[in-house]
Amino acid sequence: VIEQHLEEIFELLANSEEYPQFYDLFTAPLHFRLLRQHHLNISCGIFDKFMGAHGKFKESLSSDTRGLLSLYEAAQRRAHDESILEEALTFTIIHLICYVLNGDSTLTTQVRHAFKQPVHKGSLRIDVRHYIAIYEEEESHHELLLKFTKMDYNLLQMLH
C-alpha cells in the first residue's frame, strides 16, 4: 500500500512542469534523481534556476558542497542528449575535487565515496553500513533513528 502511494506521488511529481521555488541545490537534484531512479521521465528544467549566463551553472553555488554532491548524483542519471546534466557533471566534479583536496570531514568522506561509487551504481543494502558510519559521525544525528537503523541492518545480516 505504501509503495502504491509513493508511485502515485512520483507520477504526480514527474508530470508536473512547475517546480517549487523553495527547491535548493540539494533538494532539486534529489527530487530529480529519485524520480529518474523510479524510471519516471522528469525534465531537466528543474535545474534552470541554477543556471547563469552562457548556459553555465552559477559560480555562487560552488560553496554549497552538500548541494553539489546532490547535483553530482543527479547528473549520473542523465540521458544521452541532456547537455545541462553534462554541464552539471563537469561543474560538480571540478568543485567537489577542490573540496576533497581541502576538506577533512564526514562530507569529504561522502564525496570520496560518491566518486568511487555513485549511489545509482551501488547496492543499497551493501552501502548501508557505509552510510550508517557517516551518519554516526554527524553531530546532528538522531540517536533513536541511528539505533533503529543499526538494529535493522543487523537483523538483515542475520537473515542472510
N, C-alpha and C positions, 0 to 999 in steps of 0.2 A: 504494500500500500504506500509506504513512504517513497519507494523508488518510482512508483507511478506518478505521485505528486511532484517529485523532483523533475521527472521527464516533462511533465506539463509546464512547469516553471521554466525549464530550459528552453522548451519550444517557444513559449511566450517571449522570453528574453531574446532568443535568436531571431525572431521575426520582427522585433522592434527596430525601427530605423532611428529612434531617438534614444540617446544615451544620457543618463543623469549627469548633470553638470558637476555634481559633487564627486564624480569619479576622479580619483587622483592617479598618480603614476603607478601606484601599487594596485589599486582596485580595478582599473580599466583592463590592464593586461591579464589580471587574474580572472576576471569575468570572461574575457576573450578565450583564454586558454582552457578554462573549464568547459565552455560550450563546444569548442573545437574537439576537446578530448571526448566529448559525448557525440561526436560526429555530426554536430549541427553547424550549419553554414552561417557564420556571423561575419559581418562586413568589417573591413579594416578601418572603416570610417570612425570607429571608436577611438582611434589614435590621432585623428585630425587636430584635436585641440592642443596636442603636444608639439605640433609642427610649427616651425618658424619660417623665416624667409628661405627661398630657394629649395623648398622641399626637404629641409634638414630638421632634425629634432632640436628643440630649443636648448642651448647650452646651459641654461639655468637649471635644467633637470639633472645635470651631472652630479649634483651634490646629494641627490636622493638615492642612496645606494640600494635600499630595500626596493624602491620603485624600479630602479634599473635592473635589479635581479628578476623582478616580476616580468618586466618587459623582455628581458633576455629569454626567459622560459616561454613566454607567449610567442616570441619570434621563432622558436623551434617548431611551432605548429603552422608555419607558413606554407602556402601553396606556391606553385611554380611562378606565377606572374604577379605576386604581391610585392611590389617594389618598396612600399612603406615598411614592410616587415624585413626586407633585406637591409634597408637603411637602419631600422631598429637594431638588427643584429650587429651591424658594424659599430653603431653608436654605443651600444651597451658593452660590447667586448672591449673597446678602447677604454672606456671609463671604469669598467669593473677591473680590468688588469691594473690600472693605476691604483685603484682602491686596494687590491690584494697586495701590491708591492709596498704600500704604505700603511696598511692596517694590520691589526692583530686583535681580533675579536671573534665572537661566535658568528657574526655576519661574514667575516672574512672566510671562516670555515665553510659556511654555506655557499659562498661564491665559488670557492675552490671545488667543492663537491659538484656544483652545477656545471662547471667547466668539464669536469671528468665525466659526469653522467647527468645530463638534463633530466628533469622529472619524467618526461614522457618516454624516455628510453629505459627507465629503471622499473623495478618491480616494487610496488608499493609495500608489500609485506616484508621484503628484504630491506628496503630503505628505512623502514620504521625505526629500527634500532639507532640508525644514524640521527634521525630527526629527534628521537627521544633524548639523546645525549646533548644535542644542540639546545633543545627546549629547556632542559635541566639547567643549563648554564645561564639562561636568560634571567635577569634579575626580576622581571615582572611575571615569571611563570606562576601558574595557578597550581598550588600544591595538590589539591584533590584531583584535578584533571591529570596531572603528571602521574599520580599514584594509580588512577584508573587505567591510564594508557599502558603503564608498565604491567599491571595485572593482566590486561587484555593480551598484550604481547606474549607474556609468559604462558598464559593459558593456550594460546595458539601454538606456541612452540611445543608444549607438552602433547598437544593433539597430533602433531606431525612427527 
